[in-house]
Amino acid sequence: MRRVLLKLSGEALAGGKGSGFDEPTVREVARQVKGITDEGIQTAIVIGGGNFWRGRSSDAIERSKADQIGMLATVMNCIYVSEIFRSAGMKTKVMTPFAVGAFTELFSRDRAVELLESGTVVFFAGGTGHPYFSTDTGVVLRAVEMNADEILLAKSVDGVYDKDPKSNADAVKFDEITIDEVVAKGLGVVDGAAAVIAKENRMPMLVFGLNGKDAIANAARGIIDGTRVTV
């Protein structure tokens, strides 16, 4: 049975608004995820917090506290998106590495696998639960723990390029690239810590543009108009 971990950016949830939530965008994501879960593809999701709090948004706040705010932003995003998914007819569960009252369930690897095998879409919120680790690290860590077949990275651009395609008309897209090449060329697909975990555990990634027609559903099925990152 195919199992994937989908990474969505917080900014993607905001659509063209720049912050907060754009419900039509989230409902479109829900439509696609429902299609693949109905086919039996087990789906876990990690969402960034950039629509509320991007990196160290204030120099007046100590780094660990800034990171905690970012973790809570991802929790808000996952709770919101999971409810949109539920309204679309899916079973969902939000798990965090730290207690958040009755809002989420404390992460357990065995429990998460049990939920995925039952057809529940599992949201992993709160990153790793520790400061100084990015959402990228949390994504790869959870994918490895879940024995996912692949990580699906939905981006604002449709793959990995040798330079920023938004500002360089001659940018060249890679159909396939190794994680070592990504790191050596500084292409920024994931950060260094995440790249090391992916390489050591042979966790492949598919990088694709979120806004392509049925892009999430196609990527989950192994059909990609983007870049395959191999290990």
Biotite code that builds the C-alpha atoms (Angstrom):
import biotite.structure as struc

atoms = struc.array([
    struc.Atom([0.000, 0.000, 0.000], chain_id="A", res_id=1, res_name="MET", atom_name="CA", element="C"),
    struc.Atom([1.411, 3.369, -1.034], chain_id="A", res_id=2, res_name="ARG", atom_name="CA", element="C"),
    struc.Atom([2.069, 5.860, 1.777], chain_id="A", res_id=3, res_name="ARG", atom_name="CA", element="C"),
    struc.Atom([3.132, 9.467, 1.190], chain_id="A", res_id=4, res_name="VAL", atom_name="CA", element="C"),
    struc.Atom([3.884, 12.518, 3.289], chain_id="A", res_id=5, res_name="LEU", atom_name="CA", element="C"),
    struc.Atom([2.728, 15.782, 1.724], chain_id="A", res_id=6, res_name="LEU", atom_name="CA", element="C"),
    struc.Atom([4.421, 19.045, 2.731], chain_id="A", res_id=7, res_name="LYS", atom_name="CA", element="C"),
    struc.Atom([2.434, 22.242, 2.169], chain_id="A", res_id=8, res_name="LEU", atom_name="CA", element="C"),
    struc.Atom([3.750, 25.718, 2.844], chain_id="A", res_id=9, res_name="SER", atom_name="CA", element="C"),
    struc.Atom([1.743, 27.997, 5.084], chain_id="A", res_id=10, res_name="GLY", atom_name="CA", element="C"),
    struc.Atom([1.915, 30.660, 2.391], chain_id="A", res_id=11, res_name="GLU", atom_name="CA", element="C"),
    struc.Atom([0.181, 28.274, -0.017], chain_id="A", res_id=12, res_name="ALA", atom_name="CA", element="C"),
    struc.Atom([-2.842, 28.187, 2.280], chain_id="A", res_id=13, res_name="LEU", atom_name="CA", element="C"),
    struc.Atom([-3.121, 31.958, 2.065], chain_id="A", res_id=14, res_name="ALA", atom_name="CA", element="C"),
    struc.Atom([-3.593, 31.899, -1.708], chain_id="A", res_id=15, res_name="GLY", atom_name="CA", element="C"),
    struc.Atom([-3.135, 35.396, -3.079], chain_id="A", res_id=16, res_name="GLY", atom_name="CA", element="C"),
    struc.Atom([-3.928, 37.047, 0.265], chain_id="A", res_id=17, res_name="LYS", atom_name="CA", element="C"),
    struc.Atom([-0.406, 36.676, 1.650], chain_id="A", res_id=18, res_name="GLY", atom_name="CA", element="C"),
    struc.Atom([-1.488, 35.711, 5.165], chain_id="A", res_id=19, res_name="SER", atom_name="CA", element="C"),
    struc.Atom([-4.208, 33.816, 6.973], chain_id="A", res_id=20, res_name="GLY", atom_name="CA", element="C"),
    struc.Atom([-6.337, 31.306, 5.067], chain_id="A", res_id=21, res_name="PHE", atom_name="CA", element="C"),
    struc.Atom([-7.860, 31.254, 1.602], chain_id="A", res_id=22, res_name="ASP", atom_name="CA", element="C"),
    struc.Atom([-10.680, 28.738, 1.902], chain_id="A", res_id=23, res_name="GLU", atom_name="CA", element="C"),
    struc.Atom([-11.090, 27.989, -1.839], chain_id="A", res_id=24, res_name="PRO", atom_name="CA", element="C"),
    struc.Atom([-7.376, 27.085, -2.001], chain_id="A", res_id=25, res_name="THR", atom_name="CA", element="C"),
    struc.Atom([-7.684, 24.752, 0.974], chain_id="A", res_id=26, res_name="VAL", atom_name="CA", element="C"),
    struc.Atom([-10.861, 23.172, -0.406], chain_id="A", res_id=27, res_name="ARG", atom_name="CA", element="C"),
    struc.Atom([-9.055, 22.427, -3.665], chain_id="A", res_id=28, res_name="GLU", atom_name="CA", element="C"),
    struc.Atom([-6.293, 20.694, -1.697], chain_id="A", res_id=29, res_name="VAL", atom_name="CA", element="C"),
    struc.Atom([-8.987, 18.749, 0.182], chain_id="A", res_id=30, res_name="ALA", atom_name="CA", element="C"),
    struc.Atom([-10.644, 17.653, -3.079], chain_id="A", res_id=31, res_name="ARG", atom_name="CA", element="C"),
    struc.Atom([-7.390, 16.195, -4.360], chain_id="A", res_id=32, res_name="GLN", atom_name="CA", element="C"),
    struc.Atom([-6.432, 14.499, -1.104], chain_id="A", res_id=33, res_name="VAL", atom_name="CA", element="C"),
    struc.Atom([-9.883, 12.930, -0.806], chain_id="A", res_id=34, res_name="LYS", atom_name="CA", element="C"),
    struc.Atom([-9.435, 11.482, -4.288], chain_id="A", res_id=35, res_name="GLY", atom_name="CA", element="C"),
    struc.Atom([-6.163, 9.765, -3.430], chain_id="A", res_id=36, res_name="ILE", atom_name="CA", element="C"),
    struc.Atom([-7.296, 8.522, -0.020], chain_id="A", res_id=37, res_name="THR", atom_name="CA", element="C"),
    struc.Atom([-10.406, 7.050, -1.657], chain_id="A", res_id=38, res_name="ASP", atom_name="CA", element="C"),
    struc.Atom([-7.984, 5.129, -3.893], chain_id="A", res_id=39, res_name="GLU", atom_name="CA", element="C"),
    struc.Atom([-6.253, 3.740, -0.802], chain_id="A", res_id=40, res_name="GLY", atom_name="CA", element="C"),
    struc.Atom([-3.153, 5.945, -0.794], chain_id="A", res_id=41, res_name="ILE", atom_name="CA", element="C"),
    struc.Atom([-2.239, 6.580, 2.841], chain_id="A", res_id=42, res_name="GLN", atom_name="CA", element="C"),
    struc.Atom([-1.602, 10.290, 3.335], chain_id="A", res_id=43, res_name="THR", atom_name="CA", element="C"),
    struc.Atom([0.137, 12.242, 6.082], chain_id="A", res_id=44, res_name="ALA", atom_name="CA", element="C"),
    struc.Atom([0.541, 16.010, 5.914], chain_id="A", res_id=45, res_name="ILE", atom_name="CA", element="C"),
    struc.Atom([2.931, 18.593, 7.339], chain_id="A", res_id=46, res_name="VAL", atom_name="CA", element="C"),
    struc.Atom([2.117, 22.296, 6.971], chain_id="A", res_id=47, res_name="ILE", atom_name="CA", element="C"),
    struc.Atom([4.468, 25.214, 7.501], chain_id="A", res_id=48, res_name="GLY", atom_name="CA", element="C"),
    struc.Atom([3.499, 28.291, 9.491], chain_id="A", res_id=49, res_name="GLY", atom_name="CA", element="C"),
    struc.Atom([4.616, 31.039, 7.119], chain_id="A", res_id=50, res_name="GLY", atom_name="CA", element="C"),
    struc.Atom([1.134, 32.493, 6.655], chain_id="A", res_id=51, res_name="ASN", atom_name="CA", element="C"),
    struc.Atom([1.320, 33.548, 10.322], chain_id="A", res_id=52, res_name="PHE", atom_name="CA", element="C"),
    struc.Atom([4.963, 33.560, 11.374], chain_id="A", res_id=53, res_name="TRP", atom_name="CA", element="C"),
    struc.Atom([7.914, 33.276, 9.020], chain_id="A", res_id=54, res_name="ARG", atom_name="CA", element="C"),
    struc.Atom([11.254, 32.335, 10.576], chain_id="A", res_id=55, res_name="GLY", atom_name="CA", element="C"),
    struc.Atom([12.495, 34.894, 13.073], chain_id="A", res_id=56, res_name="ARG", atom_name="CA", element="C"),
    struc.Atom([9.919, 37.572, 12.363], chain_id="A", res_id=57, res_name="SER", atom_name="CA", element="C"),
    struc.Atom([11.161, 39.751, 15.218], chain_id="A", res_id=58, res_name="SER", atom_name="CA", element="C"),
    struc.Atom([14.709, 40.468, 16.348], chain_id="A", res_id=59, res_name="ASP", atom_name="CA", element="C"),
    struc.Atom([13.335, 41.415, 19.772], chain_id="A", res_id=60, res_name="ALA", atom_name="CA", element="C"),
    struc.Atom([12.406, 37.810, 20.562], chain_id="A", res_id=61, res_name="ILE", atom_name="CA", element="C"),
    struc.Atom([14.870, 35.165, 21.691], chain_id="A", res_id=62, res_name="GLU", atom_name="CA", element="C"),
    struc.Atom([15.354, 32.442, 19.078], chain_id="A", res_id=63, res_name="ARG", atom_name="CA", element="C"),
    struc.Atom([13.824, 29.566, 21.031], chain_id="A", res_id=64, res_name="SER", atom_name="CA", element="C"),
    struc.Atom([10.678, 31.616, 21.757], chain_id="A", res_id=65, res_name="LYS", atom_name="CA", element="C"),
    struc.Atom([10.424, 32.686, 18.118], chain_id="A", res_id=66, res_name="ALA", atom_name="CA", element="C"),
    struc.Atom([10.604, 29.038, 17.079], chain_id="A", res_id=67, res_name="ASP", atom_name="CA", element="C"),
    struc.Atom([7.883, 28.130, 19.578], chain_id="A", res_id=68, res_name="GLN", atom_name="CA", element="C"),
    struc.Atom([5.594, 30.717, 17.990], chain_id="A", res_id=69, res_name="ILE", atom_name="CA", element="C"),
    struc.Atom([6.322, 29.128, 14.630], chain_id="A", res_id=70, res_name="GLY", atom_name="CA", element="C"),
    struc.Atom([5.435, 25.689, 15.990], chain_id="A", res_id=71, res_name="MET", atom_name="CA", element="C"),
    struc.Atom([2.091, 26.995, 17.240], chain_id="A", res_id=72, res_name="LEU", atom_name="CA", element="C"),
    struc.Atom([1.429, 28.563, 13.830], chain_id="A", res_id=73, res_name="ALA", atom_name="CA", element="C"),
    struc.Atom([1.736, 25.109, 12.267], chain_id="A", res_id=74, res_name="THR", atom_name="CA", element="C"),
    struc.Atom([-0.704, 23.733, 14.856], chain_id="A", res_id=75, res_name="VAL", atom_name="CA", element="C"),
    struc.Atom([-3.297, 26.372, 13.921], chain_id="A", res_id=76, res_name="MET", atom_name="CA", element="C"),
    struc.Atom([-2.839, 25.582, 10.253], chain_id="A", res_id=77, res_name="ASN", atom_name="CA", element="C"),
    struc.Atom([-3.251, 21.856, 10.748], chain_id="A", res_id=78, res_name="CYS", atom_name="CA", element="C"),
    struc.Atom([-6.371, 22.238, 12.895], chain_id="A", res_id=79, res_name="ILE", atom_name="CA", element="C"),
    struc.Atom([-7.953, 24.508, 10.275], chain_id="A", res_id=80, res_name="TYR", atom_name="CA", element="C"),
    struc.Atom([-7.065, 22.335, 7.282], chain_id="A", res_id=81, res_name="VAL", atom_name="CA", element="C"),
    struc.Atom([-8.085, 19.137, 9.060], chain_id="A", res_id=82, res_name="SER", atom_name="CA", element="C"),
    struc.Atom([-11.546, 20.587, 9.668], chain_id="A", res_id=83, res_name="GLU", atom_name="CA", element="C"),
    struc.Atom([-11.893, 21.563, 6.004], chain_id="A", res_id=84, res_name="ILE", atom_name="CA", element="C"),
    struc.Atom([-10.899, 17.985, 5.151], chain_id="A", res_id=85, res_name="PHE", atom_name="CA", element="C"),
    struc.Atom([-13.519, 16.634, 7.565], chain_id="A", res_id=86, res_name="ARG", atom_name="CA", element="C"),
    struc.Atom([-16.191, 18.760, 5.916], chain_id="A", res_id=87, res_name="SER", atom_name="CA", element="C"),
    struc.Atom([-15.123, 17.177, 2.614], chain_id="A", res_id=88, res_name="ALA", atom_name="CA", element="C"),
    struc.Atom([-15.808, 13.704, 3.997], chain_id="A", res_id=89, res_name="GLY", atom_name="CA", element="C"),
    struc.Atom([-12.402, 12.580, 5.289], chain_id="A", res_id=90, res_name="MET", atom_name="CA", element="C"),
    struc.Atom([-11.348, 11.228, 8.670], chain_id="A", res_id=91, res_name="LYS", atom_name="CA", element="C"),
    struc.Atom([-8.511, 13.288, 10.142], chain_id="A", res_id=92, res_name="THR", atom_name="CA", element="C"),
    struc.Atom([-6.259, 13.466, 13.177], chain_id="A", res_id=93, res_name="LYS", atom_name="CA", element="C"),
    struc.Atom([-3.816, 16.188, 14.224], chain_id="A", res_id=94, res_name="VAL", atom_name="CA", element="C"),
    struc.Atom([-0.777, 14.969, 16.158], chain_id="A", res_id=95, res_name="MET", atom_name="CA", element="C"),
    struc.Atom([1.844, 17.095, 17.922], chain_id="A", res_id=96, res_name="THR", atom_name="CA", element="C"),
    struc.Atom([5.108, 16.260, 19.722], chain_id="A", res_id=97, res_name="PRO", atom_name="CA", element="C"),
    struc.Atom([3.933, 18.273, 22.741], chain_id="A", res_id=98, res_name="PHE", atom_name="CA", element="C"),
    struc.Atom([0.611, 18.472, 24.590], chain_id="A", res_id=99, res_name="ALA", atom_name="CA", element="C"),
    struc.Atom([-1.886, 21.040, 23.255], chain_id="A", res_id=100, res_name="VAL", atom_name="CA", element="C"),
    struc.Atom([-4.747, 20.361, 25.626], chain_id="A", res_id=101, res_name="GLY", atom_name="CA", element="C"),
    struc.Atom([-7.652, 18.599, 23.910], chain_id="A", res_id=102, res_name="ALA", atom_name="CA", element="C"),
    struc.Atom([-6.899, 20.180, 20.530], chain_id="A", res_id=103, res_name="PHE", atom_name="CA", element="C"),
    struc.Atom([-4.458, 17.527, 19.284], chain_id="A", res_id=104, res_name="THR", atom_name="CA", element="C"),
    struc.Atom([-3.246, 14.038, 20.068], chain_id="A", res_id=105, res_name="GLU", atom_name="CA", element="C"),
    struc.Atom([0.265, 13.473, 21.376], chain_id="A", res_id=106, res_name="LEU", atom_name="CA", element="C"),
    struc.Atom([2.450, 11.931, 18.675], chain_id="A", res_id=107, res_name="PHE", atom_name="CA", element="C"),
    struc.Atom([3.000, 8.186, 18.773], chain_id="A", res_id=108, res_name="SER", atom_name="CA", element="C"),
    struc.Atom([4.571, 6.381, 15.842], chain_id="A", res_id=109, res_name="ARG", atom_name="CA", element="C"),
    struc.Atom([2.464, 3.243, 16.329], chain_id="A", res_id=110, res_name="ASP", atom_name="CA", element="C"),
    struc.Atom([-0.751, 5.235, 16.700], chain_id="A", res_id=111, res_name="ARG", atom_name="CA", element="C"),
    struc.Atom([0.019, 7.299, 13.590], chain_id="A", res_id=112, res_name="ALA", atom_name="CA", element="C"),
    struc.Atom([0.620, 4.158, 11.502], chain_id="A", res_id=113, res_name="VAL", atom_name="CA", element="C"),
    struc.Atom([-2.607, 2.642, 12.829], chain_id="A", res_id=114, res_name="GLU", atom_name="CA", element="C"),
    struc.Atom([-4.524, 5.762, 11.790], chain_id="A", res_id=115, res_name="LEU", atom_name="CA", element="C"),
    struc.Atom([-2.958, 5.843, 8.312], chain_id="A", res_id=116, res_name="LEU", atom_name="CA", element="C"),
    struc.Atom([-3.781, 2.181, 7.766], chain_id="A", res_id=117, res_name="GLU", atom_name="CA", element="C"),
    struc.Atom([-7.415, 2.905, 8.703], chain_id="A", res_id=118, res_name="SER", atom_name="CA", element="C"),
    struc.Atom([-7.676, 5.568, 5.984], chain_id="A", res_id=119, res_name="GLY", atom_name="CA", element="C"),
    struc.Atom([-7.324, 8.586, 8.293], chain_id="A", res_id=120, res_name="THR", atom_name="CA", element="C"),
    struc.Atom([-5.380, 11.593, 7.025], chain_id="A", res_id=121, res_name="VAL", atom_name="CA", element="C"),
    struc.Atom([-2.821, 12.367, 9.729], chain_id="A", res_id=122, res_name="VAL", atom_name="CA", element="C"),
    struc.Atom([-1.498, 15.897, 10.215], chain_id="A", res_id=123, res_name="PHE", atom_name="CA", element="C"),
    struc.Atom([1.872, 16.235, 11.922], chain_id="A", res_id=124, res_name="PHE", atom_name="CA", element="C"),
    struc.Atom([1.899, 19.699, 13.527], chain_id="A", res_id=125, res_name="ALA", atom_name="CA", element="C"),
    struc.Atom([4.415, 21.420, 15.782], chain_id="A", res_id=126, res_name="GLY", atom_name="CA", element="C"),
    struc.Atom([7.547, 20.362, 13.906], chain_id="A", res_id=127, res_name="GLY", atom_name="CA", element="C"),
    struc.Atom([9.960, 18.314, 15.998], chain_id="A", res_id=128, res_name="THR", atom_name="CA", element="C"),
    struc.Atom([8.834, 20.076, 19.173], chain_id="A", res_id=129, res_name="GLY", atom_name="CA", element="C"),
    struc.Atom([12.266, 21.635, 19.647], chain_id="A", res_id=130, res_name="HIS", atom_name="CA", element="C"),
    struc.Atom([13.693, 25.032, 18.657], chain_id="A", res_id=131, res_name="PRO", atom_name="CA", element="C"),
    struc.Atom([16.448, 25.370, 16.063], chain_id="A", res_id=132, res_name="TYR", atom_name="CA", element="C"),
    struc.Atom([14.922, 22.651, 13.876], chain_id="A", res_id=133, res_name="PHE", atom_name="CA", element="C"),
    struc.Atom([13.045, 23.686, 10.741], chain_id="A", res_id=134, res_name="SER", atom_name="CA", element="C"),
    struc.Atom([9.815, 22.327, 9.320], chain_id="A", res_id=135, res_name="THR", atom_name="CA", element="C"),
    struc.Atom([11.999, 20.606, 6.702], chain_id="A", res_id=136, res_name="ASP", atom_name="CA", element="C"),
    struc.Atom([13.614, 18.511, 9.420], chain_id="A", res_id=137, res_name="THR", atom_name="CA", element="C"),
    struc.Atom([10.211, 17.633, 10.860], chain_id="A", res_id=138, res_name="GLY", atom_name="CA", element="C"),
    struc.Atom([8.968, 16.574, 7.425], chain_id="A", res_id=139, res_name="VAL", atom_name="CA", element="C"),
    struc.Atom([11.835, 14.173, 6.745], chain_id="A", res_id=140, res_name="VAL", atom_name="CA", element="C"),
    struc.Atom([11.852, 12.851, 10.316], chain_id="A", res_id=141, res_name="LEU", atom_name="CA", element="C"),
    struc.Atom([8.147, 11.975, 10.231], chain_id="A", res_id=142, res_name="ARG", atom_name="CA", element="C"),
    struc.Atom([8.406, 10.475, 6.741], chain_id="A", res_id=143, res_name="ALA", atom_name="CA", element="C"),
    struc.Atom([11.194, 8.175, 7.908], chain_id="A", res_id=144, res_name="VAL", atom_name="CA", element="C"),
    struc.Atom([9.306, 7.228, 11.078], chain_id="A", res_id=145, res_name="GLU", atom_name="CA", element="C"),
    struc.Atom([6.173, 6.426, 9.054], chain_id="A", res_id=146, res_name="MET", atom_name="CA", element="C"),
    struc.Atom([8.106, 4.389, 6.471], chain_id="A", res_id=147, res_name="ASN", atom_name="CA", element="C"),
    struc.Atom([6.648, 6.633, 3.776], chain_id="A", res_id=148, res_name="ALA", atom_name="CA", element="C"),
    struc.Atom([7.374, 5.723, 0.182], chain_id="A", res_id=149, res_name="ASP", atom_name="CA", element="C"),
    struc.Atom([8.058, 9.350, -0.738], chain_id="A", res_id=150, res_name="GLU", atom_name="CA", element="C"),
    struc.Atom([7.900, 12.935, 0.441], chain_id="A", res_id=151, res_name="ILE", atom_name="CA", element="C"),
    struc.Atom([5.792, 15.197, -1.766], chain_id="A", res_id=152, res_name="LEU", atom_name="CA", element="C"),
    struc.Atom([7.027, 18.798, -1.637], chain_id="A", res_id=153, res_name="LEU", atom_name="CA", element="C"),
    struc.Atom([4.399, 21.177, -3.020], chain_id="A", res_id=154, res_name="ALA", atom_name="CA", element="C"),
    struc.Atom([6.170, 24.427, -3.912], chain_id="A", res_id=155, res_name="LYS", atom_name="CA", element="C"),
    struc.Atom([5.352, 27.750, -5.520], chain_id="A", res_id=156, res_name="SER", atom_name="CA", element="C"),
    struc.Atom([7.568, 26.730, -8.482], chain_id="A", res_id=157, res_name="VAL", atom_name="CA", element="C"),
    struc.Atom([7.135, 23.566, -10.522], chain_id="A", res_id=158, res_name="ASP", atom_name="CA", element="C"),
    struc.Atom([10.351, 21.781, -9.592], chain_id="A", res_id=159, res_name="GLY", atom_name="CA", element="C"),
    struc.Atom([14.033, 22.259, -8.831], chain_id="A", res_id=160, res_name="VAL", atom_name="CA", element="C"),
    struc.Atom([15.962, 24.748, -10.993], chain_id="A", res_id=161, res_name="TYR", atom_name="CA", element="C"),
    struc.Atom([19.639, 25.608, -11.233], chain_id="A", res_id=162, res_name="ASP", atom_name="CA", element="C"),
    struc.Atom([18.716, 29.191, -10.281], chain_id="A", res_id=163, res_name="LYS", atom_name="CA", element="C"),
    struc.Atom([15.622, 31.109, -9.258], chain_id="A", res_id=164, res_name="ASP", atom_name="CA", element="C"),
    struc.Atom([13.236, 30.876, -12.256], chain_id="A", res_id=165, res_name="PRO", atom_name="CA", element="C"),
    struc.Atom([11.248, 33.864, -11.044], chain_id="A", res_id=166, res_name="LYS", atom_name="CA", element="C"),
    struc.Atom([14.172, 36.207, -11.634], chain_id="A", res_id=167, res_name="SER", atom_name="CA", element="C"),
    struc.Atom([16.187, 34.265, -14.239], chain_id="A", res_id=168, res_name="ASN", atom_name="CA", element="C"),
    struc.Atom([14.551, 33.540, -17.584], chain_id="A", res_id=169, res_name="ALA", atom_name="CA", element="C"),
    struc.Atom([17.361, 31.122, -18.491], chain_id="A", res_id=170, res_name="ASP", atom_name="CA", element="C"),
    struc.Atom([16.898, 28.946, -15.394], chain_id="A", res_id=171, res_name="ALA", atom_name="CA", element="C"),
    struc.Atom([17.010, 25.236, -16.196], chain_id="A", res_id=172, res_name="VAL", atom_name="CA", element="C"),
    struc.Atom([14.733, 22.720, -14.475], chain_id="A", res_id=173, res_name="LYS", atom_name="CA", element="C"),
    struc.Atom([16.061, 19.336, -13.408], chain_id="A", res_id=174, res_name="PHE", atom_name="CA", element="C"),
    struc.Atom([13.913, 16.292, -14.170], chain_id="A", res_id=175, res_name="ASP", atom_name="CA", element="C"),
    struc.Atom([15.952, 14.320, -11.643], chain_id="A", res_id=176, res_name="GLU", atom_name="CA", element="C"),
    struc.Atom([18.717, 15.263, -9.216], chain_id="A", res_id=177, res_name="ILE", atom_name="CA", element="C"),
    struc.Atom([20.411, 13.602, -6.248], chain_id="A", res_id=178, res_name="THR", atom_name="CA", element="C"),
    struc.Atom([20.204, 14.980, -2.726], chain_id="A", res_id=179, res_name="ILE", atom_name="CA", element="C"),
    struc.Atom([23.998, 15.344, -2.752], chain_id="A", res_id=180, res_name="ASP", atom_name="CA", element="C"),
    struc.Atom([23.767, 17.592, -5.830], chain_id="A", res_id=181, res_name="GLU", atom_name="CA", element="C"),
    struc.Atom([20.998, 19.638, -4.201], chain_id="A", res_id=182, res_name="VAL", atom_name="CA", element="C"),
    struc.Atom([23.244, 20.315, -1.208], chain_id="A", res_id=183, res_name="VAL", atom_name="CA", element="C"),
    struc.Atom([26.425, 20.910, -3.252], chain_id="A", res_id=184, res_name="ALA", atom_name="CA", element="C"),
    struc.Atom([24.689, 23.384, -5.554], chain_id="A", res_id=185, res_name="LYS", atom_name="CA", element="C"),
    struc.Atom([22.858, 25.114, -2.701], chain_id="A", res_id=186, res_name="GLY", atom_name="CA", element="C"),
    struc.Atom([19.473, 24.685, -4.393], chain_id="A", res_id=187, res_name="LEU", atom_name="CA", element="C"),
    struc.Atom([17.488, 25.002, -1.179], chain_id="A", res_id=188, res_name="GLY", atom_name="CA", element="C"),
    struc.Atom([15.012, 22.153, -1.629], chain_id="A", res_id=189, res_name="VAL", atom_name="CA", element="C"),
    struc.Atom([15.366, 21.306, 2.070], chain_id="A", res_id=190, res_name="VAL", atom_name="CA", element="C"),
    struc.Atom([17.857, 22.486, 4.672], chain_id="A", res_id=191, res_name="ASP", atom_name="CA", element="C"),
    struc.Atom([21.094, 20.688, 5.541], chain_id="A", res_id=192, res_name="GLY", atom_name="CA", element="C"),
    struc.Atom([19.821, 18.738, 8.537], chain_id="A", res_id=193, res_name="ALA", atom_name="CA", element="C"),
    struc.Atom([16.832, 17.457, 6.599], chain_id="A", res_id=194, res_name="ALA", atom_name="CA", element="C"),
    struc.Atom([19.048, 16.509, 3.648], chain_id="A", res_id=195, res_name="ALA", atom_name="CA", element="C"),
    struc.Atom([21.305, 14.419, 5.905], chain_id="A", res_id=196, res_name="VAL", atom_name="CA", element="C"),
    struc.Atom([18.348, 12.518, 7.380], chain_id="A", res_id=197, res_name="ILE", atom_name="CA", element="C"),
    struc.Atom([16.886, 11.935, 3.905], chain_id="A", res_id=198, res_name="ALA", atom_name="CA", element="C"),
    struc.Atom([20.184, 10.643, 2.557], chain_id="A", res_id=199, res_name="LYS", atom_name="CA", element="C"),
    struc.Atom([20.966, 8.360, 5.506], chain_id="A", res_id=200, res_name="GLU", atom_name="CA", element="C"),
    struc.Atom([17.479, 6.833, 5.353], chain_id="A", res_id=201, res_name="ASN", atom_name="CA", element="C"),
    struc.Atom([17.182, 6.800, 1.558], chain_id="A", res_id=202, res_name="ARG", atom_name="CA", element="C"),
    struc.Atom([14.003, 8.869, 1.549], chain_id="A", res_id=203, res_name="MET", atom_name="CA", element="C"),
    struc.Atom([13.168, 10.142, -1.975], chain_id="A", res_id=204, res_name="PRO", atom_name="CA", element="C"),
    struc.Atom([11.281, 13.367, -2.673], chain_id="A", res_id=205, res_name="MET", atom_name="CA", element="C"),
    struc.Atom([9.080, 14.677, -5.454], chain_id="A", res_id=206, res_name="LEU", atom_name="CA", element="C"),
    struc.Atom([9.142, 18.447, -5.930], chain_id="A", res_id=207, res_name="VAL", atom_name="CA", element="C"),
    struc.Atom([6.280, 19.958, -7.912], chain_id="A", res_id=208, res_name="PHE", atom_name="CA", element="C"),
    struc.Atom([4.213, 23.104, -8.328], chain_id="A", res_id=209, res_name="GLY", atom_name="CA", element="C"),
    struc.Atom([1.170, 23.249, -6.069], chain_id="A", res_id=210, res_name="LEU", atom_name="CA", element="C"),
    struc.Atom([-0.919, 25.234, -8.533], chain_id="A", res_id=211, res_name="ASN", atom_name="CA", element="C"),
    struc.Atom([-0.749, 22.769, -11.416], chain_id="A", res_id=212, res_name="GLY", atom_name="CA", element="C"),
    struc.Atom([-4.001, 21.003, -12.290], chain_id="A", res_id=213, res_name="LYS", atom_name="CA", element="C"),
    struc.Atom([-4.445, 18.006, -9.958], chain_id="A", res_id=214, res_name="ASP", atom_name="CA", element="C"),
    struc.Atom([-0.774, 18.423, -9.020], chain_id="A", res_id=215, res_name="ALA", atom_name="CA", element="C"),
    struc.Atom([-1.090, 16.881, -5.551], chain_id="A", res_id=216, res_name="ILE", atom_name="CA", element="C"),
    struc.Atom([-3.152, 13.926, -6.729], chain_id="A", res_id=217, res_name="ALA", atom_name="CA", element="C"),
    struc.Atom([-0.820, 13.233, -9.636], chain_id="A", res_id=218, res_name="ASN", atom_name="CA", element="C"),
    struc.Atom([2.284, 13.430, -7.440], chain_id="A", res_id=219, res_name="ALA", atom_name="CA", element="C"),
    struc.Atom([0.736, 11.022, -4.933], chain_id="A", res_id=220, res_name="ALA", atom_name="CA", element="C"),
    struc.Atom([0.117, 8.593, -7.787], chain_id="A", res_id=221, res_name="ARG", atom_name="CA", element="C"),
    struc.Atom([3.746, 8.907, -8.886], chain_id="A", res_id=222, res_name="GLY", atom_name="CA", element="C"),
    struc.Atom([2.945, 11.122, -11.866], chain_id="A", res_id=223, res_name="ILE", atom_name="CA", element="C"),
    struc.Atom([5.000, 14.288, -11.635], chain_id="A", res_id=224, res_name="ILE", atom_name="CA", element="C"),
    struc.Atom([5.612, 17.321, -13.775], chain_id="A", res_id=225, res_name="ASP", atom_name="CA", element="C"),
    struc.Atom([8.455, 18.483, -11.576], chain_id="A", res_id=226, res_name="GLY", atom_name="CA", element="C"),
    struc.Atom([11.694, 17.098, -10.176], chain_id="A", res_id=227, res_name="THR", atom_name="CA", element="C"),
    struc.Atom([12.492, 13.763, -8.580], chain_id="A", res_id=228, res_name="ARG", atom_name="CA", element="C"),
    struc.Atom([15.135, 14.064, -5.841], chain_id="A", res_id=229, res_name="VAL", atom_name="CA", element="C"),
    struc.Atom([16.888, 10.739, -5.437], chain_id="A", res_id=230, res_name="THR", atom_name="CA", element="C"),
    struc.Atom([19.157, 9.379, -2.721], chain_id="A", res_id=231, res_name="VAL", atom_name="CA", element="C"),
])
